[in-house]
Amino acid sequence: MDRKVIWADAALSDLESAAEFISKDSPAYAAAFVLQSLESANSLNDLAERGRVVPEFKDETIREIFVHSYRLIYHIEDERVAILALIHGRRHFNTAWSERKR
């Protein structure tokens, strides 16, 4: 089933922050990371259920896929997939999640 993929403002902010952090060491790698993140998110338009259920939520509609060390967290809806967050895997999830309004 094809669904529209949308990004929450907080998730876009997460992506921007990650790119800024990565670009301190390598602007080229940061650009590649952004492209891969966008492509990974867009691939969820079909077979969004392939990601694992986010263990912290235990909700079948909130899932994640990994982009390198980052957790791309999304919500599956009937006609769309909403990208909710992009959180580094080393961060404490509850802290990272509560730092922003979702």
Secondary structure by P-SEA (a helix, b strand, c coil): cbbbbbbcaaaaaaaaaaaaaaacccaaaaaaaaaaaaaaaaaccccccccccccccccccccccccccccbbbbbcccbbbbcbbbbcccaaaaaaacccc
